[in-house]
Amino acid sequence: MSYIGSKPADAVLETDDIADGIVTNPKLSTGSQQNFRNIIINGDMSIAQRGTSATGLSNNDNGYHTCDRWRFGEGGTPTFVFTQSQSTDVPTGQGFAKSLKMDCTTAQSSLNSNNALRIQQRIEGQNLQYIKKGTSNAESLTLSFWVKSNKTGTYTLEIADADNSRFNSKTYTISSANTWEKKTITYDGDTTGTLDNDNSYSFVLHWWLGVGSDFTSGTFSNGTWGTSVDANRCSSSNVNLADSTSNEWYITGVQLEAGETASDFEFLPVDVNLQRCQRYYQVITSGSSDIFGTGFNYASNQVRSYNFYYRELRGTPSLDIETGSGYYALLRNGAVDNLNTFQLDGRTNKKSYGIINTTEASGTAGQAGFLRTQNANAFIAFDAEL
């Protein structure tokens, strides 16, 4: 077998791909390299469809705000306030361009017993079947990531099995203030509790950044899988990132993989990374003067538009839209209908969507045109997050 240039190290061509000396469908293996070995999506924080900064995160702000697939979680009516952003502060020479930053803007020096502050990623059960959880062959999992903070000390990192109410928590330590450090944590395989093979979330990872005594008053699990008991979930020495407005916390290069060792971070092409994120959230239009589809007057006072997503969503979505006077328009037959908002049509599913306006339209039934944004704040997206 000949190669153009040098032969890749440890290259292997499977025999069923060779017919009469012709390579028909080569599968290239480079030693232990395995494509898509990283269970985490957007672990390099490079995709941020919603925007690069979200301020005022506090009580009732559980959800996704900046970097795709990364969820802000709080609990217990806290008074702390954070800004979350996609940052360009990254570890030097590691290939990363972005990180996720949490910046305390209003401090809560002492957390109430039921307060919680965490960053999360939720994972579909059908993406986890190969770890064989709940069987005698359950795989160990190794998590690696880069982290930086001025707040040194002990932090808790929890893997939770939402299908079977089981969890496993370990700690990591930030030793040097304002210094990027790489952390690697291995969790034993869990032979109890199989994961549902569906599109709901089965695993959730919690990076605990602040925690009240309701989560520390029991016996810390410390690497042992067990039934979820709030009091056992976090180390009693977990830092409180909310105790000063000087506090910041950064993370990037997050990788979760089967096995007991961490491999180098798996960088994906930007288009592949974006497509993986768009399964959960898709921006259809943003900003001013953006044409985002065709529309028609179903009735004189009703504008409709039906389109396919860029790619199939995880499930039927909700509509995420910024509304305002004349943010959108239907241009048709030499006239313009200025529209403030849209609602989802009942035909919307995970493959295609319909949006409808019945409040500002004043056209002629049967006329068609194109839809355009008319304000810098205009924004339409579809949310199928876990």
C-alpha positions in Angstrom: 0.0 0.0 0.0 1.4 3.4 -0.9 0.7 6.8 0.6 1.0 10.3 -0.8 3.5 11.9 1.6 4.3 10.0 4.7 2.3 7.2 6.2 0.2 8.3 9.2 1.5 6.9 12.4 -0.1 3.6 13.3 -2.4 3.9 10.3 -4.6 0.8 9.9 -6.9 0.0 6.9 -9.6 -2.5 7.6 -9.4 -5.6 5.3 -13.1 -5.3 4.2 -12.2 -1.9 2.7 -9.7 -3.5 0.2 -11.0 -5.0 -3.0 -8.6 -6.1 -5.8 -6.0 -3.8 -4.4 -8.2 -0.7 -4.4 -9.1 1.1 -1.2 -12.9 1.6 -1.4 -13.8 3.1 2.0 -10.8 3.6 4.2 -11.3 3.9 8.0 -8.2 5.5 9.4 -7.2 4.7 12.9 -4.3 6.5 14.6 -3.5 4.4 17.7 -5.9 5.2 20.5 -7.5 8.1 18.6 -11.3 7.9 18.6 -13.5 10.4 16.9 -16.2 12.0 19.1 -14.8 10.5 22.2 -15.7 13.6 24.1 -19.2 13.3 25.6 -19.3 17.0 26.4 -20.6 19.3 23.6 -18.9 22.7 23.1 -16.2 21.9 25.7 -14.0 24.6 24.2 -16.7 27.3 24.7 -16.3 28.4 21.1 -20.0 28.5 20.2 -22.2 31.2 21.8 -25.4 31.6 19.7 -27.3 33.5 22.4 -24.6 36.1 22.8 -21.3 36.6 24.6 -22.5 38.2 27.9 -25.4 38.0 30.2 -25.7 40.2 33.3 -27.8 40.1 36.4 -27.9 36.3 36.9 -29.4 35.5 40.2 -32.7 34.1 41.5 -35.0 32.5 38.9 -32.3 32.7 36.2 -31.7 28.9 35.8 -31.0 28.2 32.2 -28.7 28.9 29.2 -27.3 32.4 28.6 -24.0 32.5 26.7 -21.9 29.5 25.7 -24.0 26.8 24.1 -24.9 23.8 26.2 -23.6 25.4 29.4 -26.3 26.0 32.0 -26.4 28.4 34.9 -28.0 26.9 38.0 -29.0 28.5 41.3 -31.3 27.6 44.1 -32.9 28.8 47.3 -33.6 32.4 46.5 -30.1 33.8 46.6 -29.1 37.4 46.7 -25.8 37.0 44.8 -25.6 38.3 41.3 -23.3 37.1 38.5 -22.3 38.1 35.0 -21.6 35.2 32.7 -19.6 35.7 29.5 -17.6 34.1 26.8 -14.1 35.2 27.5 -10.9 35.3 25.5 -8.8 34.5 28.6 -7.5 31.0 28.0 -4.5 28.8 29.0 -1.5 29.7 26.9 -0.3 27.3 24.2 -3.2 24.8 24.5 -5.1 25.7 21.3 -8.1 27.3 23.0 -9.6 30.6 22.0 -12.5 31.0 24.4 -13.5 30.2 27.9 -16.7 30.5 30.1 -16.3 33.2 32.8 -18.4 33.7 35.9 -18.0 37.1 37.5 -19.6 38.0 40.9 -21.1 41.5 40.7 -23.2 41.4 43.9 -21.8 39.4 46.8 -23.5 37.2 49.3 -20.9 36.6 52.0 -22.9 33.9 53.8 -25.1 31.5 51.8 -28.4 30.3 53.2 -28.7 26.6 53.9 -30.6 26.0 50.6 -28.6 28.2 48.4 -26.8 26.8 45.4 -24.6 28.1 42.6 -23.3 25.9 39.8 -22.5 25.5 36.2 -24.0 22.4 34.5 -24.0 20.3 31.3 -26.9 17.9 30.6 -26.4 14.9 28.4 -28.9 12.8 26.5 -29.2 9.1 27.5 -28.9 7.9 24.0 -25.5 9.4 23.8 -24.3 7.4 26.8 -25.3 3.8 26.1 -21.8 2.7 25.3 -20.6 3.4 28.8 -22.8 0.4 29.9 -23.9 2.0 33.1 -25.9 -0.4 35.3 -24.1 -3.5 34.0 -21.1 -5.5 35.3 -19.1 -3.9 32.4 -19.8 -0.3 33.4 -17.1 2.0 32.1 -15.1 4.4 34.2 -15.4 8.0 33.2 -12.5 10.5 33.1 -13.2 14.2 33.2 -10.5 16.8 32.3 -10.7 20.5 32.1 -8.8 23.8 32.5 -9.9 26.1 35.3 -8.8 29.5 36.7 -9.9 31.6 39.6 -8.7 34.2 42.1 -10.6 32.1 44.7 -8.3 29.2 45.7 -9.5 26.2 47.6 -11.7 23.2 47.3 -14.5 22.8 44.7 -17.0 20.0 44.2 -17.6 18.3 40.8 -20.6 16.0 40.7 -21.9 13.5 38.1 -25.6 12.9 38.6 -27.7 10.1 37.0 -31.1 11.7 36.6 -32.8 8.5 35.4 -32.0 6.5 38.6 -31.5 9.3 41.2 -27.9 8.4 41.7 -24.8 10.6 42.0 -21.0 10.6 42.5 -19.1 13.6 43.7 -15.4 14.3 43.9 -13.4 17.4 44.7 -10.6 19.4 42.9 -8.4 22.1 44.2 -7.5 25.5 42.7 -4.0 25.9 44.1 -2.7 29.1 42.6 -4.7 32.3 42.3 -5.3 33.7 38.8 -3.5 30.8 37.1 -4.8 28.3 34.6 -4.6 24.8 36.0 -5.6 21.5 34.3 -7.7 19.1 36.4 -8.3 15.4 35.8 -10.9 13.4 37.7 -11.8 9.7 37.2 -15.2 8.3 38.3 -15.6 4.6 38.7 -18.2 2.8 36.5 -21.6 2.4 38.2 -23.0 -1.1 38.0 -26.4 0.0 39.3 -29.0 1.8 37.3 -29.2 1.6 33.5 -29.7 4.8 31.5 -32.7 5.4 29.4 -32.0 5.2 25.7 -33.9 8.3 24.7 -33.5 12.0 24.0 -34.1 13.2 27.5 -31.2 14.0 29.8 -29.8 11.1 31.8 -26.5 12.6 33.1 -25.9 16.1 34.4 -22.5 17.4 35.5 -22.4 20.0 38.3 -19.5 22.3 38.8 -20.4 23.6 42.3 -19.3 27.2 42.9 -21.2 27.9 46.1 -23.4 25.7 48.3 -25.5 25.9 51.5 -25.4 23.5 54.4 -28.4 21.5 53.0 -25.9 20.0 50.5 -22.9 19.5 52.9 -24.5 18.4 56.2 -24.3 14.6 55.5 -21.6 12.3 54.5 -19.8 13.5 51.4 -19.9 10.7 48.7 -16.2 11.4 47.8 -16.1 9.2 44.7 -18.7 6.6 45.6 -21.8 6.1 43.6 -25.0 6.1 45.7 -28.6 7.2 45.9 -29.0 10.9 45.6 -29.2 12.6 49.0 -28.8 16.4 49.0 -26.8 16.4 52.2 -24.1 14.2 50.7 -23.6 15.9 47.4 -20.9 18.5 48.3 -17.8 18.8 50.3 -18.2 20.9 53.4 -15.0 22.7 52.4 -16.4 23.9 49.0 -15.6 27.5 48.4 -18.2 30.3 48.1 -17.5 32.1 44.8 -20.3 34.6 45.7 -18.6 36.0 48.8 -16.8 38.9 47.1 -17.3 41.0 44.0 -13.6 40.4 43.3 -14.3 36.7 42.5 -14.1 35.3 39.0 -14.0 31.7 37.7 -13.1 30.5 34.2 -13.4 27.1 32.6 -12.5 25.7 29.1 -11.2 22.5 27.5 -13.8 20.3 29.2 -13.7 16.6 28.1 -15.6 13.6 29.5 -14.6 10.2 28.1 -14.9 6.5 28.8 -11.8 5.0 30.5 -9.4 5.8 33.3 -7.1 8.2 31.5 -7.5 11.6 29.9 -6.6 12.1 26.3 -5.7 15.4 24.6 -8.7 17.6 24.1 -10.6 16.7 21.0 -10.9 19.9 18.8 -13.7 19.7 16.3 -14.1 21.8 13.2 -16.2 24.9 13.9 -19.0 23.7 11.6 -19.2 20.3 13.3 -19.3 22.0 16.8 -22.0 24.4 15.7 -24.1 21.6 14.2 -23.9 19.7 17.5 -25.1 22.7 19.4 -27.9 23.4 16.9 -29.5 20.2 17.8 -30.5 22.0 21.1 -30.7 25.6 20.0 -30.9 27.3 16.6 -30.8 31.0 15.8 -32.8 31.8 12.7 -32.2 35.5 12.5 -30.4 38.2 14.5 -29.7 41.9 14.0 -31.1 44.4 11.5 -31.8 44.0 7.7 -31.5 40.2 7.8 -33.8 38.3 5.4 -34.9 35.2 7.2 -37.6 33.5 5.1 -40.7 33.8 3.0 -44.0 34.8 4.4 -47.6 35.1 3.2 -50.9 36.6 4.2 -53.0 33.6 5.1 -55.7 36.1 5.9 -55.7 39.9 5.7 -54.7 40.1 9.3 -52.5 37.0 9.5 -48.9 36.5 8.4 -47.5 33.0 8.4 -44.1 31.4 7.5 -43.1 27.8 7.2 -39.5 26.5 7.0 -37.1 23.7 7.8 -34.5 24.2 10.5 -30.8 24.1 9.5 -30.8 20.6 11.0 -33.2 18.5 13.0 -33.7 19.5 16.6 -33.7 17.2 19.7 -37.4 17.7 20.1 -40.3 20.2 19.4 -38.9 23.6 20.5 -40.1 26.7 22.2 -39.7 30.1 20.5 -37.0 32.4 21.8 -37.8 35.9 20.4 -37.0 39.5 21.0 -40.1 41.7 20.4 -40.5 45.4 19.8 -42.2 47.9 17.6 -41.5 47.1 14.0 -38.7 44.7 14.8 -39.8 42.5 11.8 -41.5 43.1 8.4 -43.2 41.3 5.6 -42.4 43.0 2.3 -45.0 42.0 -0.3 -46.5 43.5 -3.5 -44.9 46.8 -3.1 -46.1 47.2 0.5 -44.7 46.5 4.0 -46.4 45.0 7.1 -44.4 46.1 10.1 -44.6 43.3 12.7 -43.7 43.4 16.4 -43.5 39.6 17.2 -44.3 36.1 16.1 -45.8 33.0 17.8 -45.3 29.4 17.1 -47.7 27.7 14.8 -49.2 24.4 16.0 -47.6 22.5 13.1 -44.1 23.1 14.5 -42.1 20.0 15.2 -38.5 18.9 15.5 -37.9 19.0 11.7 -39.8 22.2 10.6 -41.4 25.2 12.1 -44.2 27.6 11.5 -44.4 31.2 12.9 -47.5 33.4 12.8 -48.5 37.0 13.5 -52.1 38.0 13.9 -51.8 41.4 15.5 -50.1 43.8 13.1 -50.7 42.3 9.6 -53.0 44.3 7.2 -52.4 42.7 3.8 -54.4 40.8 1.2 -55.0 37.2 1.7 -52.9 35.1 -0.7 -50.2 37.7 -1.2 -46.6 36.5 -0.4 -43.3 38.2 0.2 -40.1 37.9 2.2 -39.5 38.4 5.9 -36.8 40.8 7.1 -35.6 42.1 10.5 -35.7 45.9 11.0 -34.0 46.4 14.4 -30.6 45.6 15.7 -32.2 43.8 18.7 -34.4 41.6 16.5 -33.7 37.9 17.3 -35.5 34.7 16.6 -34.3 31.2 17.8 -35.7 27.8 18.6 -35.0 26.2 21.9 -35.0 22.4 22.4 -32.5 22.4 25.3 -32.5 19.7 27.9 
